[in-house]
Amino acid sequence: MICSLQLNRHTQFALFTHRTQDSGGKYSDRLEIVPGTELYPIATGHFGLTLIRTSALARMKHPWFIGQPAEDGTWTPNKCVDDDITFWQQFERLGMKAFVALHVVIGHLEEFIMWPGPDLKCVYQRAQDYFESGKPEGLFQ
């Protein structure tokens, strides 16, 4: 599998992880890029513009994507397991390899809410900001 290089829409980090010696086998999103590296081995990646061999998919049991809530049953960020992580866990268990193509860089779409401002001009708000703190102040009443 080869993934493109893409940033997370909620942070300023790339959407892949890898395992490093110094992390004790845990996932890390930090990378020291060696000049000239085109393909870098990863543990997880993003599926935007990703090449996957169909023979690899044929080896994987269904369901490929299944989320798991946090221990308290909620879908709290950083405490639940996102749908795609179960894919990556199975992919790794089967001994398959994934890479990020450091020379294939794509953007990441961001969702925005358009609110009418007090002058009826558009006020943009990131969807993530709405979920975290509600509507912006000073909208048209």
C-alpha positions in Angstrom: 0.0 0.0 0.0 1.3 3.5 -0.8 -0.4 6.6 0.7 0.0 10.2 -0.3 1.4 12.8 2.2 -1.5 14.7 3.6 -2.0 16.9 6.8 -4.6 16.2 9.5 -7.4 18.8 9.2 -7.5 19.3 13.0 -3.7 19.5 13.8 -0.6 20.6 12.0 0.8 17.1 11.7 0.9 14.7 8.7 -1.7 11.9 8.6 0.5 8.9 9.2 2.3 7.2 12.0 5.3 4.9 12.1 7.0 2.7 14.7 10.4 3.8 15.9 13.0 2.1 18.1 12.9 5.0 20.6 9.2 4.8 20.9 9.3 1.2 22.1 7.2 0.0 19.2 4.5 2.6 19.8 3.0 4.8 17.1 4.8 8.1 16.5 3.9 10.9 14.1 7.3 12.5 14.2 9.6 11.9 11.3 13.2 12.8 10.5 13.1 13.0 6.7 16.3 11.8 5.0 16.8 13.8 1.8 16.0 11.8 -1.3 13.6 9.5 0.5 10.6 8.8 -1.7 8.8 6.0 0.2 8.8 5.9 4.0 7.5 2.8 5.9 4.4 3.6 8.0 2.1 1.9 10.5 -1.0 4.0 9.7 -1.8 6.4 6.9 -4.6 8.3 5.3 -6.7 6.9 2.5 -6.8 10.0 0.3 -5.1 9.0 -3.0 -3.9 5.7 -1.7 -2.9 2.7 -3.9 -3.8 -0.7 -2.4 -3.2 -4.1 -4.1 -6.5 -5.9 -4.4 -4.7 -9.1 -3.4 -3.9 -7.4 0.0 -7.6 -6.6 0.5 -8.6 -10.2 -0.4 -6.4 -11.4 2.6 -8.3 -9.2 5.1 -11.3 -10.4 7.1 -14.5 -8.3 7.1 -15.4 -5.8 8.5 -12.3 -3.8 7.4 -13.5 -0.6 9.2 -15.1 -0.8 12.6 -14.9 1.8 15.3 -14.7 1.0 19.1 -16.1 3.4 21.7 -14.1 4.4 24.8 -14.5 2.2 27.9 -17.4 4.4 29.1 -19.2 3.9 25.8 -18.7 7.4 24.4 -16.9 8.4 21.2 -14.6 10.8 23.0 -11.7 11.9 20.8 -8.3 10.3 21.6 -10.1 7.7 23.8 -12.1 5.7 21.2 -10.7 3.7 18.3 -11.5 5.3 14.9 -12.9 3.0 12.1 -9.7 3.2 10.1 -7.4 2.2 12.9 -8.9 -1.3 13.0 -8.1 -1.6 9.3 -4.4 -0.7 10.0 -4.2 -3.1 13.0 -5.4 -6.0 10.8 -3.1 -4.9 7.9 -0.1 -5.0 10.3 -1.1 -8.3 11.9 -1.1 -9.9 8.5 2.5 -8.7 7.9 1.6 -6.4 5.0 3.6 -3.2 4.4 2.5 0.4 3.9 4.5 3.4 2.9 3.9 7.2 2.5 5.1 8.7 -0.8 6.8 11.8 0.4 6.8 13.3 -3.1 3.0 12.9 -3.6 1.6 15.7 -1.5 -2.1 16.5 -1.5 -4.3 18.9 0.4 -7.0 17.9 2.9 -10.6 19.2 2.6 -11.9 21.2 5.5 -15.6 21.5 6.4 -16.9 25.0 7.2 -20.2 26.3 8.4 -21.4 29.6 6.9 -23.3 31.8 9.3 -25.1 35.1 8.6 -23.2 37.9 10.4 -24.8 41.0 11.8 -24.5 42.7 8.4 -25.7 39.5 6.7 -22.2 38.9 5.3 -20.8 35.4 5.7 -19.0 34.4 8.9 -17.1 31.2 8.4 -16.5 28.7 11.2 -14.6 25.4 11.0 -17.0 22.5 11.8 -14.5 21.2 14.4 -14.7 24.6 16.2 -18.5 24.4 16.2 -18.4 20.9 17.8 -15.9 22.1 20.4 -17.5 25.5 21.4 -20.8 26.1 19.6 -21.9 29.0 17.4 -19.7 32.0 17.1 -20.8 35.2 18.9 -22.2 38.2 17.1 -24.3 36.5 14.4 -27.4 37.9 12.8 -30.3 37.9 15.3 
